[in-house]
Every structure is written in C-alpha cells, then in structure tokens.
Amino acid sequence: MPFDLAAYVDKFPQVCQSKFGCIYDFSALEQRLTGLRDGKRILSVKDVSRIFDPAATPFANYWPRPQNKVLEETLTKERLHLAPIIDDGTQLIQCLLTVFHSLGTASIVLQFVHPHRFAIFSTPVIHLLQISRPVLLDMYLAYCQELALWRDHFRLPTVAATSTALWTYAEVVKDADNNPASAQARRDFEDDIWIQRRRVAQVLRPFLRRYGRLQLAHMLVDEDPVLAGKIAAEEYERLLGIVCQRFRGRPLRHEKGAAEQLIDDLASHNVIRLEDKPELKRIWETRNRVVHPDRKRPEPEEVEAMIDCIERICRPWGESTKRFRAGASSA
C-alpha cells in the first residue's frame, strides 16, 4: 500500500503518551505565538518558557532549557522581532543564534513561530531525509526546504507538521523487528518510489555537482561494477561521438563495427597513437559486456581499467578545441 505520511500526524499523541507519558497540542502553542508570527511584538522570556514547558512540549528532554535570568538580559538587549522574514531565513536564524547559541534550540522557536517555513532540527528526521551539508546553517535551510517538498507531496498543512509526522514514523518503526505493524510501516516507507528518489537525490546530488561521470564511476566500482561500467560506457560513447564529429564531420553511426572502424581510422590518421588502438578496442569490448546482459559481466578490475583508459586517452577529446582532419567517410 502507498506510504501515508499524513497518518502519522494522527499517531503523534499516542506515541507521545507512550514515550513521555503526556499528550501535547502543538497547534495550541502555535496559536499563542501568533503575535510573534505577525511581527506585532518581540520575543519574550515568557514565550520561550511556554515552548519549553514540560506540560506543553517534550523538548526539555533533549535540549537544555534556557536560563530565564540570562535570557531576560539578552532579549532586553537584542529586542528580537521574528517577522517579517526578508530572505531565505538566514538572517532570522543568525539573530536567534546570538540569543540561544544552539541551532537546535533556535529551530524549536522557529517551528512554533513560523510552522509553515521551519521545523525542529531533529536527528531522526535528518536521517530519514538523508540531508547532509558541510555548513550547519546551510544544512538546516536545506532540511526545511526538503520538508516543504514532502509537505506538498503528502498534502500536509505545514513544514512543522511534516517534521512531526516523520519523527512519529521514526518512533513507530523502532520496533519493526518485533512488531508486524511497525515492520509493514517500514516496508511502505522503503517501497515508496517518490521517497526513495528524494533520498537518493540528497545523497548523490553533491557528488554529481562536484565530480564528473568518470570520477563517479570510479567511486562505484567496488559497490556495483556493472553500474559503474554503464556510466563509463556512456561517457566513452559520448567522447567517441565528439571525436567522430571533429574527424569526419558527422556523428558516430549506431551500427555494429562503427566504433572499431572509427578507432582504426583515428590511428591510421595519427589522431591517436598506434599503441592506443588495441586499448580502445579492448575497452569497447568491456563496454559491450556491460551494456548487453547476455554477455559475461566484467570483473571490477576490468571496469576500473576501462575507466582509467577513458580518462587517459579519451577525456581530452571533450576538452580540446583542436580540429581533426577529415577522414574516411565510412564508419
């Protein structure tokens, strides 16, 4: 069955009762902080005390409650207006960090003041989303932006509610090894294609932005040599297409023997060294074994050699502006 994240909003009271011995009404607390959301008043010690009141929230179990005397002095000096938000939230978060010195604590305040934009920076939710950034503030902003996508996809009312639902799910599946219902919940989550696409994107996007295809193929050789080989094979074909266009003035033909003939012609016209010809043909054969499932799959070492050869011999074809002489017209 499809994963229903919205259902976990309804499970939140039950989970809290079991975990904390108390049920919380976050919406009531959000309502009490409307004046901060509208920018009609500044943040006060009373607001923070409400947020950390054990009868209203469980956060004092995870984050130290700010000391009222120190907080009063700081807020009197800073006089924080939490609205309007004039950028992506960076300025507001930085202002809160001058008061609380903890992104976790600042995120709690942000969730209740601006639930449509922000959520508590929760380790279990970070793990589920697979969010990672080198700078903590950037990571939190990316976290909230990702939650907004989940909010829209699962038709939840706010970013805060989405985070709450994911936290609740994380609590439910802790017992998945012993509880059939929890195990089914975990399977529903893991089988949801949209969710897994989002998670994979978070993991792979930094690599795709920083590294080229051949570097990515190098990284994947030990984990999945066939996938690594397919990435390298596609890059090899792309580079052969480039050199064919420059050498012959047309794309490489998609027919049997075309690549091998092109390699022969490149060698005979001194576009490549004669000793490179057998290597390029050998890695074309490795490419065929990767692409065609009816052939014997190459070993990781063969795929690694294929990637090395493409990097050493072929990659300059994509970087050079050299004009190749017109060669033979047949492929």
ZAZAPA-496503 format. One line per 3 residues: number of its first residue (from 1); for each residue x, y, z of C-alpha. Coordinates in steps of 0.05 Angstrom, whole numbers, plus 5000, padded with zeros to 4 digits. Each point is the difference from the previous one (the first is absolute). Layout:
<nodes>
NUM	X,Y,Z | ...
</nodes>
This chain:
<nodes>
1	5000,5000,5000 | 5024,5072,4988 | 5036,5034,5057
4	4954,5048,5036 | 5042,5051,5038 | 4939,5040,5021
7	4975,4941,5041 | 5059,5009,5047 | 4976,5069,5020
10	4941,4964,5032 | 5046,4949,5032 | 5042,5055,5034
13	4957,5004,5064 | 5003,4925,5010 | 5075,4998,4990
16	5010,5058,5048 | 4956,4967,5053 | 5041,4936,4995
19	5068,5035,4998 | 4990,5060,5047 | 4937,4983,5038
22	4967,5063,4973 | 4961,5025,4940 | 5019,5067,4969
25	4960,5049,4959 | 5050,5035,4956 | 4946,5038,4961
28	4978,5035,5064 | 5070,5023,5013 | 5007,5025,4929
31	4936,5040,5010 | 5027,5033,5063 | 5060,5025,4962
34	4960,5033,4944 | 5023,5069,5022 | 5072,4980,4986
37	4981,4972,4932 | 4966,5065,4981 | 5059,5042,5024
40	4955,5038,5050 | 5045,4987,5059 | 5071,4978,5019
43	5022,4932,5026 | 4994,4996,5076 | 5024,4954,5055
46	4927,4980,5010 | 4996,4975,4928 | 5062,4957,5009
49	4974,4974,5067 | 4936,4979,4966 | 5038,4963,4946
52	5042,4962,5051 | 4943,4988,5050 | 5001,4924,5012
55	4924,5001,4999 | 5000,5030,4930 | 5059,4967,4965
58	5051,4945,5013 | 5060,5041,4978 | 5031,5009,5068
61	5015,4925,4996 | 5048,5014,4942 | 5024,5072,5005
64	5019,5039,5063 | 4947,5050,5019 | 5027,5072,4994
67	5012,5034,5067 | 4948,5055,5009 | 5047,5051,5031
70	5053,4995,4946 | 4946,4997,4946 | 4965,5063,5028
73	5065,5039,4996 | 5014,4978,4929 | 4929,5012,4974
76	4997,5068,5033 | 5063,5018,4962 | 4984,4967,4933
79	4924,5014,4996 | 4987,4947,4948 | 4944,5007,4950
82	4989,4933,4966 | 4961,5028,4941 | 4998,5016,4944
85	5049,4951,4969 | 5038,5040,4948 | 5044,4946,4969
88	5006,4925,5001 | 5000,5002,5076 | 5076,5007,5009
91	4997,5068,5034 | 4945,4979,5048 | 5037,4936,5019
94	5064,5038,5012 | 4963,5048,5046 | 4972,4942,5040
97	5069,4968,5004 | 5027,5063,5035 | 4948,4986,5054
100	4999,4925,5007 | 5069,4980,4973 | 4969,4934,4975
103	4968,4987,4933 | 4958,4945,5032 | 4970,5049,5051
106	4991,5054,4947 | 4964,4951,4955 | 4950,4984,5055
109	4981,5073,5005 | 4996,5005,4924 | 4954,4941,4995
112	4947,5030,5045 | 5006,5071,4974 | 5004,4982,4926
115	4974,4928,4992 | 4988,5010,4926 | 5074,5013,4988
118	5041,4967,5054 | 5004,4936,5042 | 5039,4973,5058
121	5069,4977,4980 | 4989,4927,5018 | 5054,4947,4992
124	4950,4944,4983 | 4967,5043,4947 | 5068,5021,4971
127	5016,4926,4993 | 4935,4985,4965 | 5009,5058,4951
130	5074,4983,4990 | 5018,5074,5004 | 5074,5017,5004
133	5037,5066,4990 | 5070,5021,5024 | 4973,5064,5033
136	4949,4990,5056 | 4958,5061,4982 | 4997,4979,4927
139	4980,4930,5023 | 4942,5027,5041 | 4975,5043,4942
142	5005,4941,4953 | 4964,4958,5052 | 4941,5048,5003
145	4998,5007,4924 | 4998,4924,4993 | 4945,4995,5052
148	4960,5050,4959 | 5003,4953,4940 | 4976,4942,5044
151	4945,5045,5028 | 4974,5014,4930 | 5006,4929,4976
154	4964,4969,5059 | 4951,5059,5006 | 5017,5019,5071
157	4984,5069,5027 | 5069,5025,5021 | 5074,4984,5000
160	4995,4992,5075 | 4944,4948,4994 | 5041,4963,4948
163	5059,4996,5047 | 4955,4977,5056 | 4971,4945,4956
166	5069,4976,4980 | 5024,5000,5072 | 4938,4960,5019
169	5014,4950,4944 | 5072,4993,5025 | 4974,4983,5069
172	4949,4950,4974 | 5051,4961,4959 | 5050,4993,5057
175	4962,4937,5018 | 4998,4974,4928 | 5040,4937,5017
178	4948,4977,5051 | 4935,5033,4978 | 4967,4979,4934
181	4963,5066,4993 | 5065,5039,5009 | 5035,4955,4951
184	4946,5013,4949 | 5006,5075,5011 | 5075,4996,4986
187	4987,4959,4936 | 4949,5052,4977 | 5051,5055,5010
190	5056,4962,4966 | 4956,4980,4941 | 4975,5070,4986
193	5036,5020,4935 | 4990,5075,5010 | 5031,4997,5070
196	5060,4959,4977 | 5011,5047,4941 | 5003,5059,5048
199	5048,4963,5046 | 5045,4977,4944 | 5001,5071,4972
202	5025,5026,5067 | 5056,4949,5001 | 5021,5004,4927
205	4989,5074,4984 | 5064,5025,5035 | 5041,4947,4964
208	4969,5016,4932 | 5012,5074,5009 | 5072,4992,5024
211	5025,4941,4960 | 4997,4980,4927 | 4969,4936,4973
214	5066,4962,4997 | 5017,5019,5072 | 4931,4976,5021
217	5012,4935,4963 | 5065,4991,5037 | 4963,5008,5066
220	4948,4948,4982 | 5046,4945,4974 | 5005,4961,5065
223	4926,5007,5017 | 4970,4987,4931 | 5050,4988,4944
226	4945,4992,4947 | 4969,5067,5018 | 5069,5032,5002
229	5014,4969,4932 | 4936,5026,4970 | 5016,5071,5023
232	5070,4994,4970 | 4972,4968,4936 | 4952,5058,4988
235	5058,5049,5010 | 5043,4959,4952 | 4946,5002,4946
238	4991,5075,5011 | 5074,5013,4990 | 5003,4955,4939
241	4942,5040,4972 | 5039,5065,5011 | 5063,4974,4966
244	4960,4971,4943 | 4965,5067,4988 | 5066,5037,4999
247	5036,4947,4959 | 4945,4983,4949 | 4952,5058,5007
250	4942,4956,5022 | 4977,4960,5060 | 5022,4929,5013
253	4953,4951,4967 | 4959,4952,5044 | 5018,4936,4965
256	5043,4940,5014 | 5074,5012,4989 | 4994,5076,4994
259	5040,5014,5063 | 5055,4951,4982 | 5006,5029,4930
262	5004,5071,5028 | 5056,4978,5046 | 5038,4970,4941
265	4992,5064,4960 | 5022,5043,5059 | 5064,4959,5006
268	5014,4999,4925 | 4994,5077,4997 | 5043,5010,5062
271	4943,5030,5040 | 5016,4948,5054 | 5064,4963,5012
274	5005,4932,4967 | 5011,4967,5068 | 4935,5029,5025
277	4959,4964,4947 | 4998,4931,5033 | 4984,5031,5068
280	4942,5039,4972 | 4973,4938,4965 | 5009,4959,5064
283	4959,5049,5041 | 4947,5002,4946 | 4993,4925,5010
286	4995,5013,5076 | 4946,5051,4983 | 4962,4947,4961
289	5003,4951,5058 | 4973,5054,5047 | 4944,5022,4954
292	4976,4932,4974 | 4971,4956,5055 | 5010,4936,4960
295	5076,5007,5004 | 5047,4982,5057 | 5003,5059,5048
298	5069,5031,5009 | 5037,4996,5066 | 5010,5063,5041
301	5073,5003,4979 | 4980,5000,4927 | 4951,5057,5011
304	5053,5038,5038 | 5048,4991,4942 | 4946,5023,4952
307	4989,5064,5040 | 5075,5014,5005 | 5008,4991,4925
310	4942,5047,4984 | 5029,5053,5047 | 5070,4994,4971
313	4985,4995,4925 | 4930,5025,4987 | 4984,5055,5050
316	5044,5051,4963 | 4954,4992,4939 | 4945,5035,5039
319	5046,5056,5024 | 5041,5016,4938 | 4979,5049,4946
322	5047,4969,4950 | 4970,4989,4931 | 5011,4930,4974
325	5013,4987,4928 | 4944,4972,4959 | 5009,4925,4997
328	4966,4942,4967 | 4927,5009,4986 | 4979,4930,5019
331	4993,4977,5072
</nodes>
